[in-house]
Amino acid sequence: MLASSSSGLSGSYEDLQFGQVSEAFVDFTGGVTMTINLAEAPGNLWDILTQATYSRTLIGCQTHLGARVQENGLVDGHAYTLTGIRKVTCKYGPEYLVKLRNPWGKVEWKGDWSDSSRTWELLSPKEKILLLRKDNDGEFWMTLQDFRAHFVLLVICKLTPGLLSLEVGQKWTYTMREGRWEKGSTAGGRMKSPRRDTFWKNPQFLLSVWRPEEGRQSLRPCRVLVSLLQKPRHRCRNPKSRLAIGFYLFSISKHHNDKRRLPPEFFWRNAPLRWPEEFLKEKEVSRELWLEPGTYLIVPCASEACQESEFLLRLFSRKHILHELGNNSSVVFSKEIVEQNEEQNEFFTKLFAKYPEINAVPLQKILNRMTWSSLGSPQPFFSLDACQGILALLDLNASGTVSIQEFRGLWKQLVLYQEVFHKQDSSRSGFLDWVQLRTAVKEAGIVLKDDVCQLMLLRYGGPRLQIDFVSFVHLMLRASNVFQNLTQDGKGIYLRKSEWLMMTLYS
């Protein structure tokens, strides 16, 4: 989503040859990373992983420094990706497993829950069949306890604020600004004593934060995510050439209409609200802030004055404006993104923590708990039969359940179907006629003729030849799953009448 910023940070793919996991994530996605030192990991690490796995995030990890392959199969100083998690029930109780992948495509963990481990006999035959793959492909399972013991860093790349997913509900504003620290002008360094302080010379960014319209009744502060990235000073990325960077945040009591930079006196008289606990020689320094609506000043800086470099300042919040004082440059990148609301995310996290794989009953609970904001009132109701039908289309291994990863894919499809349904239901009746349905399925990637569209209404619609949202979802899931190999040009699925009859009326 934010990969547009990565090209300016690295120069080319050729330069992405070494570095930390967090750097690779930032370079390839433009996202914001959160790094957890596993030796000091919080007690709710499993909850964090559950939330991150459900969300649209990249998760990586790194082993302790070294230069050899250990007897247990792990490679020292090596980056792995975390591709899944699973809470299993053993004969002695629950066990928390994480699934990792060595990017080499070989050389795997040899301890408990490895491909050849006897611990798999502790599971039911069904669960063992679902999880165990005895392939030397670099992918393996291990316990959360072993993971914390043998890996040093966990890196989660967030494409939006927090660990939430890019789904439905909340709108976020994302703004990116370019800047530079220049010796003799804007390289002021950190705050020092007033007499010797050149801190005021640093670039100054005025930030105005508001509560969104739908949240004006809430008294909670506004969440703001600030990310400061320094660009490489040479074509080849050498970590030793990086500056130690950070940023300060000040509150401005009155609305600041002046576009000029704030003078030294302002910083002598006003203490910062937030300041760097330490300056880090990292590519990215990010911090999540909770701010009351108002006007603030962000001052990014290097630890020492007269140090030169270019940087990117990125900011996410529900509603804000960010511009540089004393500089008429335009916003480099500013757009609106959509994210699932916190209540829904908390509901998903708790549900999947309790049921790592869900059947039709909890699936019905999830879908009817969701706020389908685009569909208005009354909200769609998913019957148990409808949920069993959805499961039958997704359940390729005949387990009768879907995992977190499978549900994530389902939810992406449901968001798309909600958008196209809402767009065509111009009267807000909660139904589509055959003309609207033909246009909706085309927008979702299926091209068909009028007679086929009428057959769809006969199969999935009501007596008035109209189709509601739940039936539309079932129809689209069936079409996308059964006929995903019928695309002719990579742009859509083309169905003839005979194919549609085979798929629906006679199945």
C-alpha positions in Angstrom: 0.0 0.0 0.0 2.7 2.5 1.0 5.4 1.0 -1.2 5.7 4.3 -3.1 8.0 5.6 -0.4 10.4 2.7 -0.5 12.0 3.6 -3.8 13.2 6.9 -2.4 14.7 5.2 0.6 16.8 2.5 -1.0 17.6 3.5 -4.6 17.0 0.1 -6.1 16.5 -3.6 -5.3 20.2 -4.1 -5.8 20.8 -2.1 -2.6 18.6 -4.4 -0.5 21.4 -6.9 0.2 21.8 -6.8 3.9 20.4 -5.3 7.0 17.7 -6.0 9.6 14.3 -7.5 9.1 12.6 -4.2 9.9 14.6 -2.4 7.1 13.5 -5.0 4.5 9.9 -4.6 5.5 10.1 -0.8 5.3 11.9 -0.9 1.9 9.5 -3.3 0.3 6.2 -2.0 1.7 6.7 1.5 3.0 4.9 0.3 6.2 5.7 1.2 9.8 7.5 -1.4 11.9 7.2 -2.4 15.5 10.2 -4.4 16.9 9.8 -6.5 20.1 12.9 -7.7 21.9 11.8 -11.3 22.7 13.9 -11.4 25.9 11.7 -8.6 27.2 8.5 -9.6 25.4 5.2 -8.6 27.1 3.1 -11.2 28.7 0.4 -10.9 26.0 2.8 -11.8 23.2 0.4 -14.5 22.0 -2.4 -12.0 21.8 -0.2 -9.7 19.8 0.7 -12.5 17.4 -3.0 -13.5 17.1 -4.0 -9.9 16.3 -1.1 -9.4 13.8 -1.8 -12.8 12.1 -5.4 -11.9 11.6 -4.5 -8.4 10.3 -2.8 -7.5 7.1 0.7 -7.4 8.5 4.1 -8.9 7.7 5.8 -10.7 10.6 9.5 -11.4 10.7 12.0 -12.5 13.3 15.8 -12.7 13.7 18.0 -15.2 15.5 21.0 -14.3 17.8 24.1 -13.1 16.1 26.6 -15.7 14.8 27.8 -17.3 11.6 26.9 -21.0 11.7 24.0 -23.4 11.5 23.3 -24.7 15.0 22.7 -28.4 15.9 19.0 -27.6 16.3 18.8 -26.5 12.7 18.5 -22.7 13.2 20.9 -20.4 11.4 22.7 -17.7 13.5 22.1 -14.1 12.6 19.4 -15.1 10.1 16.0 -13.6 9.2 12.9 -15.8 9.2 9.2 -15.0 8.5 6.4 -16.0 10.8 3.7 -17.5 8.6 1.1 -18.8 11.1 0.2 -19.6 14.6 -1.9 -22.3 16.2 -3.2 -23.2 19.6 -3.4 -27.0 19.8 -4.8 -29.4 22.4 -2.3 -32.1 23.5 -2.9 -35.0 25.9 -1.3 -32.8 28.7 -3.1 -29.6 27.8 -2.9 -26.6 25.4 0.2 -25.8 23.4 0.9 -22.6 21.6 2.7 -23.1 18.3 4.2 -20.7 15.7 5.0 -21.5 12.1 8.2 -20.1 10.7 9.9 -20.2 7.3 13.6 -20.1 6.4 13.8 -17.9 3.2 16.5 -20.4 1.9 13.7 -22.9 1.4 15.6 -25.5 3.3 17.5 -26.0 6.7 14.8 -26.4 9.3 14.3 -26.6 13.1 15.1 -30.0 14.6 13.5 -29.6 18.0 10.1 -30.3 19.4 7.3 -30.0 16.8 9.8 -30.2 13.9 8.8 -32.3 10.9 10.4 -35.4 12.4 9.5 -34.8 16.1 7.5 -37.3 18.1 5.5 -34.6 19.8 3.1 -34.7 16.9 1.8 -38.0 18.3 0.3 -35.9 21.2 -2.3 -34.5 18.8 -5.5 -36.0 17.4 -5.0 -37.6 14.0 -7.1 -35.0 12.3 -5.1 -32.1 13.7 -1.9 -33.8 12.9 -3.0 -34.2 9.3 -4.0 -30.6 9.1 -0.7 -29.2 10.4 2.2 -31.5 9.7 3.9 -31.3 6.3 7.1 -33.5 6.1 8.7 -31.5 3.3 12.2 -30.0 3.4 10.9 -26.6 2.3 12.3 -24.4 5.1 8.9 -24.2 6.9 8.4 -25.6 10.4 6.5 -25.4 13.7 7.9 -24.7 17.1 6.5 -23.8 20.5 6.1 -20.1 21.5 8.5 -20.9 24.4 11.2 -22.2 22.1 10.6 -19.3 19.8 11.3 -16.8 22.6 14.4 -18.7 23.7 16.0 -19.0 20.2 15.0 -15.8 18.5 16.1 -12.3 19.6 13.8 -10.0 17.7 10.1 -10.0 16.5 9.3 -7.5 13.8 5.7 -6.6 12.8 5.2 -4.4 9.8 2.0 -2.3 10.1 0.6 -0.9 6.9 -1.8 1.3 9.0 -2.0 2.5 12.6 -1.9 -0.1 15.3 -2.1 -3.8 14.4 -5.5 -3.4 12.8 -6.5 -4.5 9.3 -7.3 -2.5 6.2 -10.9 -3.5 6.1 -14.0 -1.5 6.9 -15.2 1.1 9.3 -12.7 3.7 10.2 -11.1 6.3 7.9 -7.5 7.3 8.5 -5.5 10.1 7.0 -1.9 9.4 6.0 0.5 12.3 5.3 4.2 12.1 4.3 6.7 15.0 4.2 10.2 15.2 2.9 12.9 17.2 4.7 16.6 17.5 5.3 19.1 18.5 7.9 21.7 20.9 6.4 24.9 22.0 8.1 24.7 25.7 8.8 21.0 26.0 8.4 18.6 23.2 9.5 20.9 20.7 11.3 20.3 22.0 14.8 20.7 18.8 16.8 19.1 17.9 20.1 17.9 20.3 22.8 20.7 21.6 25.0 21.1 24.6 27.4 19.5 27.8 26.0 22.8 29.7 25.5 24.4 27.1 23.3 21.2 25.7 21.8 20.7 25.5 18.0 17.7 23.2 18.3 15.3 25.8 16.9 17.1 25.6 13.6 15.7 22.1 12.9 12.8 21.6 10.5 9.5 22.4 12.2 6.2 20.8 11.3 2.9 22.1 12.5 0.3 19.4 13.3 -3.4 20.1 13.8 -5.4 17.1 15.2 -9.2 16.8 15.3 -11.7 14.2 16.3 -13.5 12.7 13.3 -17.2 13.7 12.9 -18.5 10.3 14.0 -16.3 10.4 17.2 -17.1 13.9 18.5 -19.0 12.6 21.5 -16.0 10.5 22.6 -13.7 11.9 25.2 -10.8 9.7 24.4 -7.7 11.2 23.0 -6.9 10.8 19.3 -4.4 8.2 18.2 -1.5 9.5 16.2 1.3 7.4 14.7 4.5 9.3 13.9 7.3 7.7 11.8 10.6 9.3 11.1 12.8 7.6 8.5 16.3 8.7 7.4 17.3 8.3 3.8 20.7 6.6 3.1 23.4 9.2 2.6 25.2 7.0 0.1 24.0 4.7 -2.7 25.1 1.6 -0.8 23.3 1.3 2.5 25.9 1.2 5.2 24.4 1.1 8.8 27.6 2.7 10.1 26.8 5.9 8.1 23.4 6.4 9.8 22.7 9.3 12.2 21.2 8.8 15.6 17.7 10.4 15.2 14.5 11.2 17.1 11.8 13.8 17.3 10.3 16.1 19.8 6.6 17.1 20.3 5.4 20.4 21.7 1.9 21.7 22.4 0.9 25.1 21.1 -1.8 26.6 23.3 -3.4 28.8 20.7 -4.1 28.1 17.0 -0.9 29.0 15.2 -1.7 31.0 12.0 1.8 32.2 11.4 3.6 30.2 8.7 7.0 31.4 10.0 9.3 29.1 12.1 9.0 29.4 15.8 11.9 31.4 17.4 14.4 30.2 19.9 12.4 31.8 22.7 9.5 29.4 22.2 11.8 26.4 23.0 13.3 28.1 26.0 9.9 28.7 27.5 8.0 25.5 26.6 9.0 22.0 27.6 8.3 19.3 25.1 5.3 16.9 25.6 7.3 14.0 24.2 11.0 13.7 23.5 13.4 10.8 22.5 14.3 8.6 25.5 17.3 7.8 23.4 18.5 8.7 19.9 18.7 5.6 17.7 20.9 4.8 14.7 18.0 3.2 13.1 16.5 3.6 9.6 13.1 4.3 11.2 12.0 5.7 14.6 8.3 5.5 15.2 6.0 6.2 18.1 2.3 5.9 18.8 0.9 9.0 20.6 -2.5 9.7 22.2 -3.2 13.4 21.8 -6.1 15.7 22.7 -7.5 17.6 19.7 -5.4 20.7 19.2 -2.3 22.1 17.6 1.2 20.7 18.0 4.7 21.1 16.8 6.9 18.2 15.6 10.6 18.8 15.5 12.7 15.9 13.9 16.4 16.1 14.6 19.7 14.2 14.8 21.4 13.8 18.1 24.2 16.2 17.2 24.2 19.6 15.4 25.8 20.0 11.9 25.0 16.4 10.9 23.5 16.2 7.4 20.9 13.8 6.0 17.5 13.7 4.3 14.5 12.3 6.0 10.8 11.4 5.6 8.2 12.3 8.2 5.1 10.2 8.0 1.9 10.6 10.1 -1.3 8.6 10.5 -4.4 9.8 12.4 -8.1 9.9 12.0 -8.1 13.5 11.0 -5.2 15.9 10.8 -3.3 18.5 8.8 0.5 18.6 8.7 2.7 21.2 7.0 6.2 22.6 7.5 6.8 26.1 8.9 8.9 28.4 6.9 8.7 26.2 3.9 6.3 26.4 1.0 6.8 22.9 -0.3 3.8 20.8 -1.0 2.7 17.6 0.7 4.6 14.7 -0.8 1.8 12.2 -0.2 -1.5 12.5 1.5 -4.4 10.1 1.3 -7.3 8.5 3.2 -7.1 4.9 4.2 -9.8 2.7 5.8 -9.4 0.5 8.8 -11.6 -1.8 10.8 -12.8 -0.3 14.1 -11.2 -1.2 17.4 -14.3 -2.9 18.8 -14.5 -5.3 15.9 -10.8 -6.0 16.0 -10.9 -6.8 19.8 -13.9 -9.1 19.1 -11.9 -11.0 16.4 -8.9 -11.3 18.6 -10.7 -12.7 21.6 -12.8 -15.1 19.4 -9.8 -16.6 17.6 -7.8 -16.8 20.8 -10.6 -19.0 22.1 -11.4 -20.8 18.8 -8.2 -21.0 16.6 -10.5 -22.7 14.0 -14.2 -21.9 13.9 -17.2 -23.8 12.5 -20.5 -22.5 11.3 -21.9 -21.4 14.7 -19.1 -19.0 15.6 -18.9 -17.9 12.0 -22.5 -16.9 12.1 -21.8 -15.0 15.4 -18.9 -13.1 13.7 -20.8 -12.1 10.6 -23.9 -11.0 12.4 -21.8 -9.1 14.9 -20.2 -7.0 12.2 -21.3 -3.5 11.4 -21.9 -3.5 7.6 -21.6 0.3 7.5 -22.2 0.6 3.7 -25.4 -1.4 3.7 -27.5 0.8 6.1 -30.5 -0.5 8.0 -31.7 -3.2 8.4 -28.3 -5.0 8.6 -28.0 -8.3 6.7 -28.6 -11.5 8.7 -26.6 -14.6 8.0 -28.5 -17.7 8.8 -26.8 -20.9 10.1 -27.6 -22.5 6.7 -25.9 -19.6 4.9 -22.8 -19.9 7.1 -22.6 -23.7 6.5 -22.8 -23.0 2.8 -19.9 -20.5 3.1 -17.9 -23.0 5.0 -18.5 -25.6 2.4 -17.0 -23.4 -0.2 -13.9 -22.5 1.8 -13.3 -25.8 3.5 -11.0 -27.4 1.0 -9.6 -29.9 3.5 -13.0 -31.1 4.7 -12.3 -30.1 8.3 -15.6 -28.3 8.8 -13.8 -25.2 10.1 -11.8 -22.2 8.9 -8.6 -20.9 10.4 -7.6 -17.3 11.1 -5.8 -17.1 7.7 -8.7 -18.5 5.8 -11.1 -16.1 7.6 -8.8 -13.2 6.7 -9.2 -14.1 3.0 -12.9 -14.5 3.4 -13.2 -11.1 5.1 -11.3 -9.4 2.2 -13.9 -10.8 -0.2 -16.8 -9.8 2.0 -15.5 -6.2 2.1 -15.3 -6.1 -1.7 -18.8 -7.6 -2.1 -20.1 -5.0 0.4 -18.7 -2.2 -1.7 -20.0 -3.4 -5.0 -23.4 -4.2 -3.6 -23.7 -0.8 -1.9 -22.7 1.0 -5.1 -25.4 -0.7 -7.2 -28.2 -0.6 -4.5 -28.9 3.1 -5.3 -32.4 3.0 -3.8 -31.0 1.4 -0.5 -33.7 -1.3 -0.7 -31.3 -4.0 0.4 -31.8 -5.9 -2.9 -30.4 -5.9 -6.4 -32.4 -6.5 -9.6 -31.0 -8.3 -12.5 -29.5 -5.2 -14.2 -27.8 -4.1 -10.9 -26.6 -7.6 -10.3 -25.0 -7.9 -13.7 -23.1 -4.7 -13.1 -22.1 -5.7 -9.5 -20.7 -9.1 -10.5 -18.8 -7.5 -13.3 -17.1 -5.1 -10.9 -16.2 -8.1 -8.8 -14.5 -9.7 -11.7 -17.1 -11.8 -13.5 -18.4 -11.0 -16.9 -21.7 -12.7 -18.0 -24.6 -12.3 -20.4 -28.2 -11.3 -19.6 -29.6 -14.8 -19.7 -26.9 -16.0 -17.3 -27.7 -13.1 -14.9 -31.4 -14.2 -14.9 -30.4 -17.7 -14.1 -28.4 -16.4 -11.1 -31.5 -14.6 -9.8 -33.6 -17.8 -10.3 -31.0 -19.8 -8.3 -30.1 -17.3 -5.5 -32.8 -14.6 -5.6 -36.3 -14.3 -4.2 -39.7 -14.6 -5.8 -39.5 -11.0 -7.0 -36.3 -11.8 -8.9 -34.2 -9.7 -6.5 -31.2 -10.8 -4.5 -30.2 -9.7 -1.0 -26.7 -9.2 0.3 -26.3 -12.6 2.0 -27.4 -14.5 -1.1 -25.1 -12.2 -3.2 -22.2 -13.2 -0.9 -23.0 -16.9 -1.3 -23.3 -16.5 -5.1 -20.0 -14.6 -5.4 -18.0 -17.0 -3.2 -19.3 -20.0 -5.2 -18.3 -18.3 -8.5 -14.9 -17.2 -7.4 -14.0 -20.5 -5.8 -15.2 -22.9 -8.4 -14.3 -20.9 -11.5 -11.1 -19.2 -10.4 -9.3 -21.1 -13.2 -11.6 -19.8 -16.0 -10.0 -16.4 -16.3 -8.9 -15.8 -19.9 -7.0 -12.5 -19.6 -6.3 -12.1 -15.9 -9.0 -9.4 -15.7 -12.1 -11.5 -15.0 -14.0 -14.7 -15.1 -16.2 -15.3 -18.2 -19.1 -17.7 -17.8 -21.3 -19.3 -20.5 -24.9 -20.4 -19.7 -23.9 -24.1 -19.8 -21.1 -23.5 -17.3 -23.4 -21.6 -15.0 -26.0 -24.3 -15.1 -23.4 -27.0 -14.2 -22.1 -24.8 -11.3 -25.4 -23.8 -9.7 -28.6 -25.4 -10.9 -27.3 -28.9 -11.0 -24.9 -28.9 -8.1 
